[in-house]
Amino acid sequence: MKYRSTRGGVSGLSFVEAVMMGLADDGGLLVPDSIPNVSEEMASWADASYGELATAIMSRYIDDIPHEVLSELVRTAYASFDHPDVTPVVQVGDVHVLELFHGPTLAFKDVALQFLGAVFEWVLERDAKAINIVGATSGDTGSAAIAGVRGKRNINIFIMFPEGRTSPTQELQMTTVSDANVHNIGVEGSFDDCQSILKETFSDIEFKRAHSLAAVNSVNWTRVLAQVVYYFFAWYRIGQPAQFEVCVPTGNFGNIFAGYIARQMGLPISRFILATNENDILHRFFSTGVYSRGEVKQTHSPAMDIQVSSNLERYLYFLMGCSGENVRQFMAQFVNEGHAEIPMNTRVLDDCFHSGAADNEATLKTIRDVYDETGYVLDPHTAVAMHVASSHRGDGPLLVLSTAHPAKFSEAIGLAGVPVVGHPSLDQLSELPTRKQVIPADVDTLKQTIVQLSAH
């Protein structure tokens, strides 16, 4: 299996080369040359553990890590999860909820980032190299990325977050990590500013190579690949139905895109319900074909407070018949004009995608209603999904992805009038010392910070 860029300028990469490149050198995202169909093998995986299933699925995309090494990397990655199923499925009313928050930072991103951290460490050890990971977070990615590589040899990590715009808990999960290889950077601006600085830094190929920059954001294909696994795992856990629907709360389109890949591989997902908050760029895109940036609004579900969904480009690549040129033109228009369009009458968007948005009021009401009816406490992102799913679902089984532990969003839970749940790993954070640097939203300042701190 080789990898190529969505914009056509890079091809022929192995899996490890794709992992280490992160963002493609032509500014695109890396995708596999083909998507393997595993329909024939699915029956034989029914009794597999999470780790066995992960190794079986990911090995279809990985030629350059020996099978026994891959199996060990998977084992290492998921040893830190607090549930034997890694991503258990629970019944909440008439909905199957896939709990993706049993990792060290209580967010779905742990599933991918614990694995990516293990892969990075193995590759760097093998090649006697070191890297500087640079990432941006709207909340959960940062702490999950840090947890994936803290204390690991040959790795420095720099995580930018919008100063004052993540939840206090999310910031503490990052800034209380005292390992010398971890550097937290508060940026005076929005998450989109952080992403823009990040892309600009990675687009400077000379700087990227000179300082061995690596990406952990969902631009890294490994993130998507690791997430494909839990869609399959959930299907086995809900009894292997002939068809099922999946509702995914998403801002960056990475989590739901992993589901799209699973469907292309043969998983019988009849349709996806894409759920978002008031920052509804994706809902607008799937409703109208117009991809148009708006102002970022702050909501109770901050991980989705995004107006540029970086992973949508991978989907566009497949939608446009794998034409790098078409993707390049579409993205150039979006960057230059703030909007781009797929004509709905000439190219129908996949009918497997339905979408909806929930505002703050609906989010809090859903948390309250689900608690009153079932006693189950939703985090605000999962509440957005539950709300949207309730008006879009069909007759078949419904799986809702729960992306964070409610304890991370105690303020919203309290506003909903529901008893706040705690978690031991969060309860101690406020007692610990913190470390961060604050910089303006400026690419040169970021580069200086990387040079200065990676020299130590």
Buried (B, 14 or more C-beta within 10 A) or exposed (E): BBBBBBBBBBEEBBBBBBBBBBBBBBBBBBBBEEBEEBEEBBEEBEEBBBBBBBBBBBBBBBEEBEEEEBBBBBBBBBEBBEEEBBBBBEEBEEBBBBBBBBBBBBBBBBBBBBBBBBBBBBBBEEEEEBBBBBBBBBBBBBBBBBBBBBEBEBBBBBBBBBBEBBBEBBBBBBBBBEEEBBBBBBBEBBBBBBBBBBBBBBBBEEBBEEBBBBBBBBBBBBBBBBBBBBBBBBBBBBEEBEEBBBBBBBBBBBBBBBBBBBBBBBBBBBBBBBBBBBBBBBBBBBBEBBBBBEEBEEBBBBBBBBBBBBBBBBBBBBBBEBBBEBBBBBBEBBBEEEBBBBEEEEEEBEEBBBBBBBBBEBBBBBBBBBBEEBEBBBBBBBBBBBBBBBEBBEEEBBBBBBBBBBBBBBBBBEBBEBEBEEBEBBEEBEEEEBEBBEBEBBBEBBBEBBEEBBEE
